[in-house]
Amino acid sequence: MPPPVKRKRKKPLAARLVRSRAGFYTIARLTRGLVRVVQWLGPKRAGNWMARAARLIGPLIPEHKLGLENLAAAYPEMSLAERRQILAAAWDNLARTASEYVHLDAIVAGEIDPSTGLGEKLIVKGNEHFFALRDDGKPGIIFSAHLANWEILAVTAARYGLTMTALFRPPANMEIAADLLKRRRSLMGGELVANVQGASFELAAALERGGHVGLLVDQRKNHGPLVPFFGRPAPTNTIVAKLARTFDCPVHGARAVRLPDGKFLIEITPALDLPRDASGRIDVLGATTAITGVIEGWVREYPGQWLWLHDRWRIIGGPGPRRS
C-alpha cells in the first residue's frame, strides 16, 4: 500500500489575500493615507494619538505575550505589574517611532552646536567622534540597536556630513518598500543595502573604499553563535566583528534615547577596545560578546525603549526561550 500523500496545508484566506498583489496595493494605499493623516496632525499630536492606540491594542496582539515572557526571563526579580509597565512603554515607543518617521526632517532641523552637541531637538553626546570618523579618511563601523527612534541615528550622522552605508530590511510589500527607500535616501544620504544574501559583500566593499558602515545588530541571527544576552544564550550576528577583523577598523556604538518634549539624546561611544587573538587580530566571538554587552547595558538603562516583541533568544532546532 503506497504511503499517504502529504498535502501542503493552505494558508488562511486572510493571509493569502494580504500577500496577494491586490492586498499589497490596498495596504500600500491605506498606509499612504495614514501617512497623510500623521503629517496633518503634526509630530506631537500624531505621536500622542498613535501611542495611546498602541497601548490599547498592543496587549491584544500575540507578540505581547512574547514580550512578557522575554521580560520575565530577563528580569525574574520584577513583579508582573513592573513588566507590564515596561512593555506598555515599549508599545508606546514603537508607535511614536512609526509616527516620527514622517517628521524626521523636522526633528533634526536646526543648528547643532559643534562644541557642545546641543540642538533644538537633539543633544549629541560624543560629538567629537562624529567629526573624527568624518575626517580621518579611514573606514569605520557604527553598530546600534532598536532603541528609542533608531532611524534618527543615520539622519544625525548625515547632519555631520558623515556618509554611511546602512543595512536595512525591506518590507515584504514592495509598494511600501519603495516608499520607505525613497524616504530614507532623501534623509540619510549614503547607500542603503538590503539585508539579503550577499549584503555582507556590499558592506565590505564600502569599507574597502574607506567608507563607513552602520548596522543594527540586536536582533536574532538564525544559526549565529550563542552569546550571553541578559544571562541567556542568544543566536547573535557576528557581522560587525567579522568586518572589523578583516579591515582592522574602529568600531563605535551609537544609540538614541527618547527624552521628554519630543527631544532625543544621540550618543556615540569612543572606539571600542575589542578582544584580539594570539595573532593580534580581532577575535570574532570575543568581540561579538563585547558588543552584545554594550547593547545589554543600553537596554537595562532604558528597558521601555527597546523592542521586547522580537523573539531574540529562539534557537533554531532547539528549545525556544519560552521553554528555557
WONOR-V764507 format. One record per backbone hydrogen bond with DSSP energy under -1.0 kcal/mol. CO is the residue of the C=O (numbers start at 1). NH is the residue of the N-H. Records with the same first field share a line. If there is no record, write none. Layout:
BEGIN
CO: NH + NH
END
This chain:
BEGIN
12: 16
13: 17
14: 18
15: 19
17: 20
20: 24
21: 25
22: 26
23: 27
24: 28
25: 29
26: 30
27: 31
28: 32
29: 33
30: 34
31: 35
32: 36
33: 37
34: 38
35: 39
36: 40
37: 41
38: 42
42: 46
43: 47
44: 48
45: 49
46: 50
47: 51
48: 52
49: 53
50: 54
51: 55
52: 56
53: 57
54: 58
57: 60
58: 61
61: 64
62: 66
63: 67
64: 68
65: 69
66: 70
67: 71
68: 72
69: 73
70: 74
71: 75
75: 78
79: 83
80: 84
81: 85
82: 86
83: 87
84: 88
85: 89
86: 90
87: 91
88: 92
89: 93
90: 94
91: 95
92: 96
93: 97
94: 98
95: 99
96: 100
97: 101
103: 107
104: 108
113: 117
117: 124
118: 113
121: 264
122: 119
123: 266
125: 268
126: 129
127: 131
128: 132
129: 133
130: 134
131: 135
132: 136
140: 213
141: 252
142: 215
143: 254
144: 217
145: 147
149: 152
150: 153
152: 156
153: 157
154: 158
155: 159
156: 160
157: 162
158: 161
164: 191
165: 214
166: 193
168: 195
173: 177
174: 178
175: 179
176: 180
177: 181
178: 182
179: 183
180: 184
181: 185
182: 186
183: 187
184: 188
185: 189
191: 166
193: 168
194: 196
196: 199
198: 202
199: 203
200: 204
201: 205
202: 206
203: 207
204: 208
205: 209
206: 211
207: 210
211: 140
212: 165
213: 142
214: 167
215: 144
221: 224
225: 236
227: 234
229: 232
232: 229
234: 227
235: 221
238: 242
239: 243
240: 244
241: 245
242: 246
243: 247
244: 248
250: 141
251: 272
252: 143
253: 269
255: 267
257: 265
260: 263
263: 259
264: 123
265: 257
266: 125
267: 255
272: 274
275: 283
277: 280
281: 277
283: 287
284: 288
285: 289
286: 290
287: 291
288: 292
289: 293
290: 294
291: 295
292: 296
293: 297
294: 298
295: 299
296: 300
297: 301
298: 302
302: 305
303: 306
305: 148
306: 308
307: 310
310: 312
311: 314
315: 318
320: 323
END
